[in-house]
C-alpha cells in the first residue's frame, strides 16, 4: 500500500489529502484500475476526527477499493482540540463555507489527474463522510454541478462528478437543525451545534437562504449520484430526520439510494467496532453491520473489474 500525505491548499498546510493506494498484483487485478473513495471525517467543523479517517480508509481498502482521506478546512488547527464553548466563538474566515466542498472538488480533480499513475478508475470515484464530514460529502454530491464549484475551479461538471456518496449520521438539513436548536436552547449538545454553526457559517442561527445553501436536501436533482445512507434512531446530536429527509429528497428525484437506521447507538460511532473506539460505548456490533451492508452495495453497483474465470 502506498500511503502519502499531499498538501492540497498552498496557504493552509492543515488541508491535506492522504492516499491509501493498494499495490497492484498479477494475482488480483493485474494492472487494471480500481474504484476509489474519498473520505471526509467529521468533527463539527472544529477539526477532522482521526476515528473517522484512517480506520475507515483501511476498511474500504480491505474491500479492494483505493481510499483517500481529506482533511478539509476546520476552525481549530493542529491537535484535536475543542474551543471553549462557554464563551462566544469568534468568527474565523478560514473555516467558513464553501471552502470545504471546494477542497473536496480539488481532491477529486487531483485524483482524476493522477488516475493512470495511481490505477484509479476516474469514472468510479465516490465520496464518503460522517457527521460534519457527511455534510461535506453529501453537499458536494448534490452541488458538484453548480457554479459554486464549476466556476470557482473552472472545470466541467463531468470532471467533478462523483460516482456515488456514502454518508454516516450526516447533517443534511439545516432547516431541521434550526428547528431542533429552537426547542433545545440549553445543554452541551445545543452549545456544540451553535458553535459548529459559527465555525462553519459564521453565526449561531443562519438565515433561511444560508441554511438552504448548505443543506444537501435542497440540491438533489436528476444528476445526483446514488447514495448509501446510515444512522441510528437514538442519535441525540444529529437526529435521524436528517438521513430520512435526504432519502425522501432522493426518492422524489428518482435517484437510487439505500438507507439503514439502526435502533440504538450514539452519535459518532464510525465503524462502531473497537478499531475506531475510544470508549466501550462506541462499540455497537449491530451498528457495525453498516460496513458489510455498504460493502455489498458497493460490490453490486461499483464492483472491481474482475474476469469471469
One Martini backbone bead per residue (centre of mass of N, CA, C, O) as a GRO file, in nm:
protein
  309
    1UNK     BB    1   0.097   0.036   0.021
    2UNK     BB    2   0.031   0.383  -0.057
    3UNK     BB    3   0.135   0.636   0.170
    4UNK     BB    4   0.029   0.985   0.125
    5UNK     BB    5   0.082   1.325   0.196
    6UNK     BB    6  -0.109   1.604   0.062
    7UNK     BB    7  -0.096   1.925  -0.021
    8UNK     BB    8  -0.382   2.115  -0.130
    9UNK     BB    9  -0.321   2.402   0.009
   10UNK     BB   10  -0.102   2.655   0.012
   11UNK     BB   11  -0.232   2.843   0.268
   12UNK     BB   12  -0.300   2.534   0.405
   13UNK     BB   13  -0.149   2.271   0.578
   14UNK     BB   14  -0.418   2.126   0.692
   15UNK     BB   15  -0.483   2.061   0.394
   16UNK     BB   16  -0.535   1.716   0.312
   17UNK     BB   17  -0.425   1.426   0.115
   18UNK     BB   18  -0.456   1.079   0.174
   19UNK     BB   19  -0.313   0.791   0.061
   20UNK     BB   20  -0.463   0.447  -0.020
   21UNK     BB   21  -0.277   0.245  -0.216
   22UNK     BB   22  -0.299  -0.034  -0.385
   23UNK     BB   23  -0.127  -0.288  -0.478
   24UNK     BB   24  -0.024  -0.450  -0.737
   25UNK     BB   25  -0.135  -0.773  -0.895
   26UNK     BB   26  -0.145  -1.071  -1.079
   27UNK     BB   27  -0.361  -1.203  -0.863
   28UNK     BB   28  -0.561  -0.978  -0.948
   29UNK     BB   29  -0.590  -0.705  -1.156
   30UNK     BB   30  -0.336  -0.666  -1.334
   31UNK     BB   31  -0.348  -0.324  -1.381
   32UNK     BB   32  -0.619  -0.250  -1.311
   33UNK     BB   33  -0.855  -0.044  -1.221
   34UNK     BB   34  -0.993   0.123  -0.939
   35UNK     BB   35  -1.191   0.215  -0.720
   36UNK     BB   36  -1.282   0.513  -0.519
   37UNK     BB   37  -1.248   0.682  -0.186
   38UNK     BB   38  -1.352   0.979  -0.028
   39UNK     BB   39  -1.277   1.088   0.303
   40UNK     BB   40  -1.485   1.266   0.551
   41UNK     BB   41  -1.445   1.371   0.842
   42UNK     BB   42  -1.545   1.460   1.135
   43UNK     BB   43  -1.595   1.756   1.394
   44UNK     BB   44  -1.788   2.019   1.370
   45UNK     BB   45  -1.565   2.211   1.223
   46UNK     BB   46  -1.308   2.194   1.424
   47UNK     BB   47  -1.228   1.905   1.306
   48UNK     BB   48  -1.060   1.592   1.223
   49UNK     BB   49  -1.126   1.277   1.275
   50UNK     BB   50  -0.948   0.987   1.332
   51UNK     BB   51  -1.189   0.775   1.356
   52UNK     BB   52  -1.285   0.881   1.039
   53UNK     BB   53  -1.029   0.783   0.876
   54UNK     BB   54  -0.808   0.547   0.850
   55UNK     BB   55  -0.995   0.308   0.935
   56UNK     BB   56  -1.185   0.349   0.692
   57UNK     BB   57  -0.978   0.321   0.470
   58UNK     BB   58  -0.897   0.027   0.550
   59UNK     BB   59  -1.166  -0.101   0.498
   60UNK     BB   60  -1.197  -0.035   0.197
   61UNK     BB   61  -0.930  -0.170   0.121
   62UNK     BB   62  -1.028  -0.460   0.209
   63UNK     BB   63  -1.244  -0.437  -0.050
   64UNK     BB   64  -1.056  -0.302  -0.303
   65UNK     BB   65  -1.025   0.009  -0.237
   66UNK     BB   66  -0.934   0.300  -0.287
   67UNK     BB   67  -0.808   0.555  -0.057
   68UNK     BB   68  -0.911   0.878   0.087
   69UNK     BB   69  -0.810   1.155   0.298
   70UNK     BB   70  -0.986   1.447   0.395
   71UNK     BB   71  -0.851   1.751   0.527
   72UNK     BB   72  -1.028   2.010   0.598
   73UNK     BB   73  -1.147   2.299   0.682
   74UNK     BB   74  -1.107   2.430   1.016
   75UNK     BB   75  -1.109   2.597   1.314
   76UNK     BB   76  -0.893   2.418   1.406
   77UNK     BB   77  -0.549   2.361   1.482
   78UNK     BB   78  -0.378   2.077   1.488
   79UNK     BB   79  -0.495   1.956   1.737
   80UNK     BB   80  -0.761   1.777   1.900
   81UNK     BB   81  -0.949   2.046   1.969
   82UNK     BB   82  -1.159   2.251   2.176
   83UNK     BB   83  -1.340   2.501   2.228
   84UNK     BB   84  -1.485   2.732   2.436
   85UNK     BB   85  -1.837   2.699   2.484
   86UNK     BB   86  -1.882   2.933   2.715
   87UNK     BB   87  -1.799   3.115   2.476
   88UNK     BB   88  -1.782   3.319   2.238
   89UNK     BB   89  -1.731   3.267   1.895
   90UNK     BB   90  -1.513   3.350   1.680
   91UNK     BB   91  -1.472   3.440   1.363
   92UNK     BB   92  -1.342   3.236   1.083
   93UNK     BB   93  -1.274   3.256   0.755
   94UNK     BB   94  -1.101   2.979   0.716
   95UNK     BB   95  -1.386   2.792   0.793
   96UNK     BB   96  -1.579   2.874   0.573
   97UNK     BB   97  -1.812   2.858   0.370
   98UNK     BB   98  -1.703   2.673   0.069
   99UNK     BB   99  -1.424   2.535   0.118
  100UNK     BB  100  -1.483   2.227   0.154
  101UNK     BB  101  -1.606   2.159  -0.131
  102UNK     BB  102  -1.362   2.271  -0.287
  103UNK     BB  103  -1.156   2.071  -0.169
  104UNK     BB  104  -1.300   1.823  -0.278
  105UNK     BB  105  -1.270   1.907  -0.572
  106UNK     BB  106  -0.959   1.904  -0.571
  107UNK     BB  107  -0.933   1.607  -0.501
  108UNK     BB  108  -1.078   1.495  -0.746
  109UNK     BB  109  -0.888   1.618  -0.959
  110UNK     BB  110  -0.624   1.489  -0.861
  111UNK     BB  111  -0.709   1.195  -0.901
  112UNK     BB  112  -0.777   1.218  -1.205
  113UNK     BB  113  -0.490   1.314  -1.292
  114UNK     BB  114  -0.367   1.029  -1.142
  115UNK     BB  115  -0.514   0.768  -1.239
  116UNK     BB  116  -0.299   0.612  -1.394
  117UNK     BB  117  -0.074   0.595  -1.173
  118UNK     BB  118  -0.299   0.493  -0.942
  119UNK     BB  119  -0.518   0.301  -1.056
  120UNK     BB  120  -0.781   0.476  -1.127
  121UNK     BB  121  -1.115   0.506  -1.177
  122UNK     BB  122  -1.253   0.805  -1.288
  123UNK     BB  123  -1.569   0.684  -1.287
  124UNK     BB  124  -1.511   0.551  -0.965
  125UNK     BB  125  -1.559   0.811  -0.763
  126UNK     BB  126  -1.620   0.854  -0.428
  127UNK     BB  127  -1.802   0.970  -0.140
  128UNK     BB  128  -1.732   1.018   0.222
  129UNK     BB  129  -1.922   1.076   0.537
  130UNK     BB  130  -1.923   1.227   0.875
  131UNK     BB  131  -2.133   1.429   0.972
  132UNK     BB  132  -1.979   1.697   0.875
  133UNK     BB  133  -1.850   1.521   0.650
  134UNK     BB  134  -2.132   1.445   0.539
  135UNK     BB  135  -2.196   1.726   0.442
  136UNK     BB  136  -1.967   1.753   0.243
  137UNK     BB  137  -2.034   1.505   0.068
  138UNK     BB  138  -2.339   1.567   0.009
  139UNK     BB  139  -2.299   1.855  -0.102
  140UNK     BB  140  -2.117   1.777  -0.331
  141UNK     BB  141  -2.314   1.560  -0.465
  142UNK     BB  142  -2.541   1.813  -0.505
  143UNK     BB  143  -2.314   2.063  -0.620
  144UNK     BB  144  -2.104   1.991  -0.855
  145UNK     BB  145  -2.314   2.140  -1.083
  146UNK     BB  146  -2.231   2.418  -0.965
  147UNK     BB  147  -2.084   2.731  -0.954
  148UNK     BB  148  -1.936   2.701  -0.677
  149UNK     BB  149  -1.745   2.494  -0.845
  150UNK     BB  150  -1.708   2.529  -1.154
  151UNK     BB  151  -1.619   2.830  -1.152
  152UNK     BB  152  -1.395   2.819  -0.940
  153UNK     BB  153  -1.236   2.564  -1.090
  154UNK     BB  154  -1.269   2.563  -1.402
  155UNK     BB  155  -1.482   2.326  -1.474
  156UNK     BB  156  -1.652   2.053  -1.535
  157UNK     BB  157  -1.893   1.851  -1.430
  158UNK     BB  158  -1.754   1.577  -1.502
  159UNK     BB  159  -1.488   1.630  -1.336
  160UNK     BB  160  -1.667   1.635  -1.048
  161UNK     BB  161  -1.813   1.375  -1.058
  162UNK     BB  162  -1.956   1.150  -0.858
  163UNK     BB  163  -2.053   0.814  -0.836
  164UNK     BB  164  -2.087   0.839  -0.513
  165UNK     BB  165  -2.248   0.817  -0.179
  166UNK     BB  166  -2.146   0.820   0.175
  167UNK     BB  167  -2.341   0.826   0.486
  168UNK     BB  168  -2.285   0.919   0.837
  169UNK     BB  169  -2.461   1.093   1.042
  170UNK     BB  170  -2.563   1.333   0.867
  171UNK     BB  171  -2.575   1.675   0.785
  172UNK     BB  172  -2.864   1.771   0.561
  173UNK     BB  173  -3.065   1.976   0.753
  174UNK     BB  174  -3.077   2.305   0.861
  175UNK     BB  175  -3.375   2.340   0.923
  176UNK     BB  176  -3.391   2.117   1.133
  177UNK     BB  177  -3.171   2.225   1.319
  178UNK     BB  178  -3.314   2.489   1.386
  179UNK     BB  179  -3.559   2.355   1.523
  180UNK     BB  180  -3.399   2.196   1.737
  181UNK     BB  181  -3.262   2.449   1.871
  182UNK     BB  182  -3.529   2.590   1.956
  183UNK     BB  183  -3.597   2.357   2.167
  184UNK     BB  184  -3.267   2.357   2.247
  185UNK     BB  185  -3.113   2.612   2.437
  186UNK     BB  186  -2.969   2.396   2.612
  187UNK     BB  187  -2.675   2.249   2.650
  188UNK     BB  188  -2.418   2.084   2.493
  189UNK     BB  189  -2.542   2.021   2.219
  190UNK     BB  190  -2.635   2.310   2.156
  191UNK     BB  191  -2.358   2.445   2.189
  192UNK     BB  192  -2.215   2.283   1.972
  193UNK     BB  193  -2.400   2.356   1.725
  194UNK     BB  194  -2.369   2.664   1.742
  195UNK     BB  195  -2.060   2.661   1.715
  196UNK     BB  196  -2.057   2.515   1.444
  197UNK     BB  197  -2.200   2.739   1.290
  198UNK     BB  198  -1.976   2.947   1.331
  199UNK     BB  199  -1.744   2.784   1.200
  200UNK     BB  200  -1.910   2.749   0.913
  201UNK     BB  201  -2.125   3.029   0.900
  202UNK     BB  202  -2.082   3.275   1.133
  203UNK     BB  203  -2.351   3.165   1.292
  204UNK     BB  204  -2.583   3.031   1.500
  205UNK     BB  205  -2.832   3.163   1.310
  206UNK     BB  206  -2.906   3.110   1.015
  207UNK     BB  207  -3.050   3.181   0.742
  208UNK     BB  208  -3.238   3.035   0.506
  209UNK     BB  209  -3.043   3.069   0.267
  210UNK     BB  210  -2.793   2.947   0.407
  211UNK     BB  211  -2.919   2.679   0.480
  212UNK     BB  212  -2.975   2.594   0.183
  213UNK     BB  213  -2.673   2.597   0.080
  214UNK     BB  214  -2.606   2.347   0.316
  215UNK     BB  215  -2.850   2.163   0.204
  216UNK     BB  216  -2.877   1.878   0.030
  217UNK     BB  217  -3.193   1.857   0.002
  218UNK     BB  218  -3.189   2.134  -0.193
  219UNK     BB  219  -2.991   1.975  -0.443
  220UNK     BB  220  -3.147   1.762  -0.559
  221UNK     BB  221  -3.115   1.584  -0.872
  222UNK     BB  222  -3.080   1.413  -1.175
  223UNK     BB  223  -2.742   1.425  -1.114
  224UNK     BB  224  -2.746   1.261  -0.874
  225UNK     BB  225  -2.601   1.027  -0.705
  226UNK     BB  226  -2.578   0.758  -0.540
  227UNK     BB  227  -2.687   0.637  -0.210
  228UNK     BB  228  -2.546   0.572   0.118
  229UNK     BB  229  -2.733   0.537   0.427
  230UNK     BB  230  -2.658   0.609   0.784
  231UNK     BB  231  -2.798   0.550   1.119
  232UNK     BB  232  -2.953   0.647   1.430
  233UNK     BB  233  -3.238   0.678   1.643
  234UNK     BB  234  -3.044   0.788   1.910
  235UNK     BB  235  -2.940   1.046   1.799
  236UNK     BB  236  -2.881   1.360   1.971
  237UNK     BB  237  -2.732   1.552   1.757
  238UNK     BB  238  -2.816   1.391   1.481
  239UNK     BB  239  -3.089   1.325   1.355
  240UNK     BB  240  -3.259   1.097   1.155
  241UNK     BB  241  -3.404   1.315   0.980
  242UNK     BB  242  -3.173   1.376   0.787
  243UNK     BB  243  -3.171   1.101   0.640
  244UNK     BB  244  -3.473   1.092   0.567
  245UNK     BB  245  -3.478   1.357   0.398
  246UNK     BB  246  -3.275   1.264   0.192
  247UNK     BB  247  -3.426   1.015   0.092
  248UNK     BB  248  -3.676   1.171   0.000
  249UNK     BB  249  -3.533   1.347  -0.214
  250UNK     BB  250  -3.430   1.109  -0.383
  251UNK     BB  251  -3.703   0.981  -0.446
  252UNK     BB  252  -3.826   1.229  -0.597
  253UNK     BB  253  -3.568   1.208  -0.814
  254UNK     BB  254  -3.492   0.906  -0.879
  255UNK     BB  255  -3.263   0.817  -0.680
  256UNK     BB  256  -3.054   0.596  -0.581
  257UNK     BB  257  -3.097   0.415  -0.264
  258UNK     BB  258  -2.969   0.343   0.074
  259UNK     BB  259  -3.115   0.271   0.402
  260UNK     BB  260  -2.998   0.282   0.757
  261UNK     BB  261  -3.166   0.233   1.080
  262UNK     BB  262  -3.059   0.208   1.391
  263UNK     BB  263  -3.189   0.159   1.708
  264UNK     BB  264  -2.888   0.194   1.830
  265UNK     BB  265  -2.686   0.481   1.902
  266UNK     BB  266  -2.453   0.702   1.898
  267UNK     BB  267  -2.270   0.951   1.813
  268UNK     BB  268  -1.981   0.872   1.634
  269UNK     BB  269  -1.912   0.549   1.552
  270UNK     BB  270  -1.829   0.476   1.281
  271UNK     BB  271  -1.751   0.138   1.282
  272UNK     BB  272  -1.843   0.025   1.574
  273UNK     BB  273  -1.554  -0.059   1.674
  274UNK     BB  274  -1.252  -0.091   1.832
  275UNK     BB  275  -1.081   0.053   1.605
  276UNK     BB  276  -1.283   0.336   1.667
  277UNK     BB  277  -1.239   0.341   1.986
  278UNK     BB  278  -1.232   0.498   2.316
  279UNK     BB  279  -1.498   0.361   2.410
  280UNK     BB  280  -1.731   0.111   2.469
  281UNK     BB  281  -1.988   0.275   2.361
  282UNK     BB  282  -1.860   0.259   2.050
  283UNK     BB  283  -1.961  -0.039   2.064
  284UNK     BB  284  -2.174  -0.174   1.789
  285UNK     BB  285  -2.249  -0.456   1.636
  286UNK     BB  286  -2.504  -0.378   1.477
  287UNK     BB  287  -2.384  -0.114   1.346
  288UNK     BB  288  -2.131  -0.249   1.205
  289UNK     BB  289  -2.303  -0.360   0.958
  290UNK     BB  290  -2.270  -0.123   0.760
  291UNK     BB  291  -2.014  -0.226   0.622
  292UNK     BB  292  -2.138  -0.479   0.485
  293UNK     BB  293  -2.369  -0.335   0.339
  294UNK     BB  294  -2.185  -0.145   0.178
  295UNK     BB  295  -2.015  -0.360   0.035
  296UNK     BB  296  -2.255  -0.481  -0.119
  297UNK     BB  297  -2.335  -0.223  -0.266
  298UNK     BB  298  -2.064  -0.184  -0.413
  299UNK     BB  299  -2.047  -0.462  -0.555
  300UNK     BB  300  -2.305  -0.411  -0.727
  301UNK     BB  301  -2.234  -0.106  -0.847
  302UNK     BB  302  -1.886  -0.104  -0.780
  303UNK     BB  303  -1.699  -0.313  -0.909
  304UNK     BB  304  -1.456  -0.496  -0.979
  305UNK     BB  305  -1.241  -0.582  -1.258
  306UNK     BB  306  -1.340  -0.892  -1.324
  307UNK     BB  307  -1.316  -1.200  -1.423
  308UNK     BB  308  -1.491  -1.489  -1.450
  309UNK     BB  309  -1.207  -1.708  -1.457
   0.00000   0.00000   0.00000
